[in-house]
Amino acid sequence: MKVNGTFVELEKGQTLYDFIILQKFDLATIAVERNGEIVPKATYKEVLLENEDSLEIVRFVGGG
């Protein structure tokens, strides 16, 4: 699977939620795009990832 332009090994049957937790992302400060579509946070536990997927995970940062 490709994440932010880098190939990563995907565990079989892994959900998007599981992947995010294992990679230590903060759920409150990220947005996820899967194969060109924004994934609603409410569905993270239902989305099964596949090796062909491409994810873009962006973090919100404050500043001015």
Biopython code that builds the backbone (N, CA, C, O; Angstrom):
import numpy as np
from Bio.PDB.StructureBuilder import StructureBuilder

atoms = [
    (1, "MET", "N", (0.847, -1.161, 0.000)),
    (1, "MET", "CA", (0.000, 0.000, 0.000)),
    (1, "MET", "C", (0.901, 1.235, 0.000)),
    (1, "MET", "O", (2.004, 1.216, 0.547)),
    (2, "LYS", "N", (0.424, 2.279, -0.607)),
    (2, "LYS", "CA", (1.178, 3.520, -0.675)),
    (2, "LYS", "C", (0.574, 4.537, 0.294)),
    (2, "LYS", "O", (-0.626, 4.808, 0.252)),
    (3, "VAL", "N", (1.418, 5.097, 1.170)),
    (3, "VAL", "CA", (0.968, 6.081, 2.146)),
    (3, "VAL", "C", (1.849, 7.320, 2.020)),
    (3, "VAL", "O", (3.059, 7.265, 2.241)),
    (4, "ASN", "N", (1.222, 8.431, 1.662)),
    (4, "ASN", "CA", (1.954, 9.690, 1.486)),
    (4, "ASN", "C", (3.166, 9.507, 0.581)),
    (4, "ASN", "O", (4.231, 10.072, 0.830)),
    (5, "GLY", "N", (2.994, 8.711, -0.472)),
    (5, "GLY", "CA", (4.053, 8.516, -1.461)),
    (5, "GLY", "C", (5.060, 7.433, -1.142)),
    (5, "GLY", "O", (5.968, 7.195, -1.939)),
    (6, "THR", "N", (4.935, 6.766, -0.003)),
    (6, "THR", "CA", (5.871, 5.723, 0.411)),
    (6, "THR", "C", (5.142, 4.392, 0.509)),
    (6, "THR", "O", (4.024, 4.324, 1.020)),
    (7, "PHE", "N", (5.782, 3.330, 0.015)),
    (7, "PHE", "CA", (5.176, 2.010, 0.111)),
    (7, "PHE", "C", (5.359, 1.446, 1.514)),
    (7, "PHE", "O", (6.448, 1.500, 2.085)),
    (8, "VAL", "N", (4.267, 0.902, 2.061)),
    (8, "VAL", "CA", (4.301, 0.291, 3.392)),
    (8, "VAL", "C", (3.675, -1.098, 3.327)),
    (8, "VAL", "O", (2.822, -1.373, 2.483)),
    (9, "GLU", "N", (4.115, -1.961, 4.229)),
    (9, "GLU", "CA", (3.577, -3.314, 4.328)),
    (9, "GLU", "C", (2.238, -3.267, 5.052)),
    (9, "GLU", "O", (2.103, -2.630, 6.097)),
    (10, "LEU", "N", (1.272, -3.937, 4.492)),
    (10, "LEU", "CA", (-0.074, -3.936, 5.060)),
    (10, "LEU", "C", (-0.384, -5.303, 5.642)),
    (10, "LEU", "O", (-0.180, -6.328, 4.992)),
    (11, "GLU", "N", (-0.888, -5.308, 6.890)),
    (11, "GLU", "CA", (-1.312, -6.557, 7.506)),
    (11, "GLU", "C", (-2.650, -6.972, 6.918)),
    (11, "GLU", "O", (-3.499, -6.123, 6.645)),
    (12, "LYS", "N", (-2.842, -8.251, 6.723)),
    (12, "LYS", "CA", (-4.072, -8.766, 6.134)),
    (12, "LYS", "C", (-5.274, -8.423, 7.009)),
    (12, "LYS", "O", (-5.229, -8.580, 8.230)),
    (13, "GLY", "N", (-6.338, -7.959, 6.381)),
    (13, "GLY", "CA", (-7.576, -7.669, 7.093)),
    (13, "GLY", "C", (-7.532, -6.433, 7.974)),
    (13, "GLY", "O", (-8.339, -6.298, 8.894)),
    (14, "GLN", "N", (-6.605, -5.534, 7.705)),
    (14, "GLN", "CA", (-6.441, -4.358, 8.547)),
    (14, "GLN", "C", (-7.412, -3.245, 8.143)),
    (14, "GLN", "O", (-7.580, -2.941, 6.961)),
    (15, "THR", "N", (-8.040, -2.650, 9.148)),
    (15, "THR", "CA", (-8.928, -1.524, 8.869)),
    (15, "THR", "C", (-8.118, -0.233, 8.866)),
    (15, "THR", "O", (-6.986, -0.188, 9.349)),
    (16, "LEU", "N", (-8.714, 0.796, 8.320)),
    (16, "LEU", "CA", (-8.056, 2.106, 8.316)),
    (16, "LEU", "C", (-7.796, 2.562, 9.744)),
    (16, "LEU", "O", (-6.730, 3.101, 10.042)),
    (17, "TYR", "N", (-8.760, 2.349, 10.621)),
    (17, "TYR", "CA", (-8.602, 2.722, 12.028)),
    (17, "TYR", "C", (-7.398, 2.008, 12.654)),
    (17, "TYR", "O", (-6.582, 2.641, 13.323)),
    (18, "ASP", "N", (-7.288, 0.696, 12.437)),
    (18, "ASP", "CA", (-6.170, -0.074, 12.982)),
    (18, "ASP", "C", (-4.838, 0.469, 12.477)),
    (18, "ASP", "O", (-3.888, 0.623, 13.244)),
    (19, "PHE", "N", (-4.780, 0.758, 11.180)),
    (19, "PHE", "CA", (-3.548, 1.275, 10.580)),
    (19, "PHE", "C", (-3.153, 2.611, 11.207)),
    (19, "PHE", "O", (-1.990, 2.818, 11.555)),
    (20, "ILE", "N", (-4.111, 3.504, 11.349)),
    (20, "ILE", "CA", (-3.835, 4.823, 11.921)),
    (20, "ILE", "C", (-3.315, 4.698, 13.347)),
    (20, "ILE", "O", (-2.357, 5.376, 13.717)),
    (21, "ILE", "N", (-3.934, 3.843, 14.147)),
    (21, "ILE", "CA", (-3.506, 3.645, 15.536)),
    (21, "ILE", "C", (-2.097, 3.038, 15.580)),
    (21, "ILE", "O", (-1.253, 3.491, 16.353)),
    (22, "LEU", "N", (-1.843, 2.021, 14.758)),
    (22, "LEU", "CA", (-0.517, 1.387, 14.742)),
    (22, "LEU", "C", (0.583, 2.356, 14.318)),
    (22, "LEU", "O", (1.719, 2.259, 14.783)),
    (23, "GLN", "N", (0.240, 3.289, 13.434)),
    (23, "GLN", "CA", (1.226, 4.269, 12.964)),
    (23, "GLN", "C", (1.326, 5.482, 13.889)),
    (23, "GLN", "O", (2.088, 6.413, 13.628)),
    (24, "LYS", "N", (0.541, 5.461, 14.979)),
    (24, "LYS", "CA", (0.563, 6.488, 16.019)),
    (24, "LYS", "C", (0.150, 7.876, 15.520)),
    (24, "LYS", "O", (0.678, 8.892, 15.970)),
    (25, "PHE", "N", (-0.800, 7.900, 14.587)),
    (25, "PHE", "CA", (-1.387, 9.174, 14.170)),
    (25, "PHE", "C", (-2.411, 9.599, 15.207)),
    (25, "PHE", "O", (-3.052, 8.757, 15.835)),
    (26, "ASP", "N", (-2.566, 10.907, 15.386)),
    (26, "ASP", "CA", (-3.569, 11.454, 16.297)),
    (26, "ASP", "C", (-4.868, 11.636, 15.518)),
    (26, "ASP", "O", (-4.946, 12.484, 14.630)),
    (27, "LEU", "N", (-5.882, 10.848, 15.845)),
    (27, "LEU", "CA", (-7.153, 10.885, 15.129)),
    (27, "LEU", "C", (-7.785, 12.267, 15.113)),
    (27, "LEU", "O", (-8.493, 12.612, 14.167)),
    (28, "ALA", "N", (-7.542, 13.056, 16.138)),
    (28, "ALA", "CA", (-8.172, 14.370, 16.242)),
    (28, "ALA", "C", (-7.564, 15.392, 15.284)),
    (28, "ALA", "O", (-8.183, 16.418, 14.999)),
    (29, "THR", "N", (-6.364, 15.120, 14.787)),
    (29, "THR", "CA", (-5.670, 16.147, 13.995)),
    (29, "THR", "C", (-5.339, 15.716, 12.572)),
    (29, "THR", "O", (-4.480, 16.319, 11.929)),
    (30, "ILE", "N", (-6.013, 14.674, 12.069)),
    (30, "ILE", "CA", (-5.704, 14.215, 10.714)),
    (30, "ILE", "C", (-6.958, 14.134, 9.849)),
    (30, "ILE", "O", (-8.088, 14.105, 10.337)),
    (31, "ALA", "N", (-6.707, 14.100, 8.555)),
    (31, "ALA", "CA", (-7.732, 13.791, 7.557)),
    (31, "ALA", "C", (-7.111, 12.758, 6.628)),
    (31, "ALA", "O", (-5.907, 12.796, 6.371)),
    (32, "VAL", "N", (-7.926, 11.832, 6.123)),
    (32, "VAL", "CA", (-7.422, 10.754, 5.285)),
    (32, "VAL", "C", (-8.132, 10.747, 3.935)),
    (32, "VAL", "O", (-9.358, 10.822, 3.851)),
    (33, "GLU", "N", (-7.325, 10.655, 2.889)),
    (33, "GLU", "CA", (-7.837, 10.479, 1.538)),
    (33, "GLU", "C", (-7.418, 9.091, 1.078)),
    (33, "GLU", "O", (-6.240, 8.738, 1.142)),
    (34, "ARG", "N", (-8.381, 8.307, 0.614)),
    (34, "ARG", "CA", (-8.099, 6.947, 0.137)),
    (34, "ARG", "C", (-8.503, 6.866, -1.321)),
    (34, "ARG", "O", (-9.666, 7.066, -1.672)),
    (35, "ASN", "N", (-7.529, 6.570, -2.163)),
    (35, "ASN", "CA", (-7.769, 6.440, -3.604)),
    (35, "ASN", "C", (-8.509, 7.656, -4.164)),
    (35, "ASN", "O", (-9.413, 7.524, -4.990)),
    (36, "GLY", "N", (-8.110, 8.835, -3.701)),
    (36, "GLY", "CA", (-8.655, 10.071, -4.236)),
    (36, "GLY", "C", (-9.921, 10.570, -3.593)),
    (36, "GLY", "O", (-10.457, 11.594, -4.016)),
    (37, "GLU", "N", (-10.424, 9.879, -2.575)),
    (37, "GLU", "CA", (-11.661, 10.294, -1.913)),
    (37, "GLU", "C", (-11.435, 10.453, -0.409)),
    (37, "GLU", "O", (-10.795, 9.617, 0.228)),
    (38, "ILE", "N", (-11.976, 11.548, 0.145)),
    (38, "ILE", "CA", (-11.880, 11.782, 1.582)),
    (38, "ILE", "C", (-12.690, 10.714, 2.317)),
    (38, "ILE", "O", (-13.818, 10.406, 1.935)),
    (39, "VAL", "N", (-12.103, 10.156, 3.373)),
    (39, "VAL", "CA", (-12.780, 9.125, 4.167)),
    (39, "VAL", "C", (-13.358, 9.782, 5.427)),
    (39, "VAL", "O", (-12.607, 10.364, 6.210)),
    (40, "PRO", "N", (-14.663, 9.700, 5.635)),
    (40, "PRO", "CA", (-15.248, 10.248, 6.865)),
    (40, "PRO", "C", (-14.734, 9.498, 8.096)),
    (40, "PRO", "O", (-14.645, 8.271, 8.091)),
    (41, "LYS", "N", (-14.399, 10.241, 9.141)),
    (41, "LYS", "CA", (-13.862, 9.607, 10.356)),
    (41, "LYS", "C", (-14.800, 8.558, 10.926)),
    (41, "LYS", "O", (-14.342, 7.576, 11.510)),
    (42, "ALA", "N", (-16.081, 8.743, 10.771)),
    (42, "ALA", "CA", (-17.059, 7.794, 11.307)),
    (42, "ALA", "C", (-16.940, 6.416, 10.665)),
    (42, "ALA", "O", (-17.451, 5.441, 11.215)),
    (43, "THR", "N", (-16.277, 6.312, 9.512)),
    (43, "THR", "CA", (-16.172, 5.030, 8.816)),
    (43, "THR", "C", (-14.789, 4.381, 8.927)),
    (43, "THR", "O", (-14.571, 3.314, 8.352)),
    (44, "TYR", "N", (-13.862, 4.991, 9.644)),
    (44, "TYR", "CA", (-12.487, 4.458, 9.739)),
    (44, "TYR", "C", (-12.451, 2.991, 10.172)),
    (44, "TYR", "O", (-11.633, 2.219, 9.672)),
    (45, "LYS", "N", (-13.334, 2.600, 11.100)),
    (45, "LYS", "CA", (-13.326, 1.216, 11.608)),
    (45, "LYS", "C", (-13.964, 0.242, 10.624)),
    (45, "LYS", "O", (-13.812, -0.970, 10.780)),
    (46, "GLU", "N", (-14.671, 0.739, 9.619)),
    (46, "GLU", "CA", (-15.340, -0.107, 8.632)),
    (46, "GLU", "C", (-14.555, -0.267, 7.338)),
    (46, "GLU", "O", (-14.809, -1.194, 6.569)),
    (47, "VAL", "N", (-13.605, 0.626, 7.095)),
    (47, "VAL", "CA", (-12.859, 0.621, 5.836)),
    (47, "VAL", "C", (-11.732, -0.405, 5.905)),
    (47, "VAL", "O", (-10.779, -0.242, 6.667)),
    (48, "LEU", "N", (-11.848, -1.462, 5.102)),
    (48, "LEU", "CA", (-10.784, -2.464, 5.017)),
    (48, "LEU", "C", (-9.774, -2.025, 3.965)),
    (48, "LEU", "O", (-10.132, -1.742, 2.822)),
    (49, "LEU", "N", (-8.512, -1.971, 4.366)),
    (49, "LEU", "CA", (-7.462, -1.542, 3.449)),
    (49, "LEU", "C", (-7.013, -2.698, 2.571)),
    (49, "LEU", "O", (-7.087, -3.863, 2.962)),
    (50, "GLU", "N", (-6.545, -2.353, 1.371)),
    (50, "GLU", "CA", (-6.030, -3.336, 0.419)),
    (50, "GLU", "C", (-4.660, -2.887, -0.054)),
    (50, "GLU", "O", (-4.339, -1.700, -0.013)),
    (51, "ASN", "N", (-3.848, -3.846, -0.506)),
    (51, "ASN", "CA", (-2.493, -3.528, -0.956)),
    (51, "ASN", "C", (-2.473, -2.534, -2.111)),
    (51, "ASN", "O", (-1.478, -1.835, -2.298)),
    (52, "GLU", "N", (-3.548, -2.456, -2.888)),
    (52, "GLU", "CA", (-3.601, -1.566, -4.036)),
    (52, "GLU", "C", (-3.987, -0.142, -3.652)),
    (52, "GLU", "O", (-3.957, 0.754, -4.496)),
    (53, "ASP", "N", (-4.348, 0.075, -2.395)),
    (53, "ASP", "CA", (-4.800, 1.394, -1.949)),
    (53, "ASP", "C", (-3.662, 2.408, -1.918)),
    (53, "ASP", "O", (-2.488, 2.073, -1.761)),
    (54, "SER", "N", (-4.069, 3.652, -2.075)),
    (54, "SER", "CA", (-3.166, 4.781, -1.917)),
    (54, "SER", "C", (-3.794, 5.733, -0.914)),
    (54, "SER", "O", (-4.902, 6.228, -1.120)),
    (55, "LEU", "N", (-3.072, 5.986, 0.182)),
    (55, "LEU", "CA", (-3.578, 6.876, 1.224)),
    (55, "LEU", "C", (-2.753, 8.154, 1.264)),
    (55, "LEU", "O", (-1.536, 8.136, 1.082)),
    (56, "GLU", "N", (-3.432, 9.244, 1.503)),
    (56, "GLU", "CA", (-2.791, 10.512, 1.828)),
    (56, "GLU", "C", (-3.325, 10.888, 3.197)),
    (56, "GLU", "O", (-4.530, 11.061, 3.376)),
    (57, "ILE", "N", (-2.430, 11.013, 4.157)),
    (57, "ILE", "CA", (-2.822, 11.371, 5.517)),
    (57, "ILE", "C", (-2.212, 12.738, 5.815)),
    (57, "ILE", "O", (-0.992, 12.900, 5.788)),
    (58, "VAL", "N", (-3.060, 13.711, 6.097)),
    (58, "VAL", "CA", (-2.583, 15.055, 6.375)),
    (58, "VAL", "C", (-2.920, 15.437, 7.794)),
    (58, "VAL", "O", (-3.957, 15.058, 8.338)),
    (59, "ARG", "N", (-2.009, 16.205, 8.382)),
    (59, "ARG", "CA", (-2.181, 16.679, 9.759)),
    (59, "ARG", "C", (-2.532, 18.146, 9.741)),
    (59, "ARG", "O", (-1.991, 18.922, 8.954)),
    (60, "PHE", "N", (-3.439, 18.515, 10.611)),
    (60, "PHE", "CA", (-3.789, 19.924, 10.774)),
    (60, "PHE", "C", (-2.822, 20.550, 11.774)),
    (60, "PHE", "O", (-2.578, 19.998, 12.848)),
    (61, "VAL", "N", (-2.286, 21.683, 11.416)),
    (61, "VAL", "CA", (-1.378, 22.391, 12.324)),
    (61, "VAL", "C", (-1.854, 23.838, 12.448)),
    (61, "VAL", "O", (-2.344, 24.439, 11.492)),
    (62, "GLY", "N", (-1.697, 24.364, 13.633)),
    (62, "GLY", "CA", (-2.073, 25.751, 13.858)),
    (62, "GLY", "C", (-0.909, 26.666, 13.544)),
    (62, "GLY", "O", (0.236, 26.230, 13.423)),
    (63, "GLY", "N", (-1.210, 27.888, 13.421)),
    (63, "GLY", "CA", (-0.147, 28.861, 13.151)),
    (63, "GLY", "C", (-0.752, 30.138, 12.626)),
    (63, "GLY", "O", (-1.970, 30.287, 12.526)),
    (64, "GLY", "N", (0.123, 31.044, 12.298)),
    (64, "GLY", "CA", (-0.422, 32.301, 11.813)),
    (64, "GLY", "C", (0.568, 33.097, 11.052)),
    (64, "GLY", "O", (0.251, 34.188, 10.578)),
]
sb = StructureBuilder()
sb.init_structure("model")
sb.init_model(0)
sb.init_chain("A")
sb.init_seg("    ")
for serial, (resi, resn, name, xyz) in enumerate(atoms, 1):
    if name == "N":
        sb.init_residue(resn, " ", resi, " ")
    sb.init_atom(name, np.array(xyz, "f"), 0.0, 1.0, " ", f" {name:<3s}", serial, name[0])
structure = sb.get_structure()
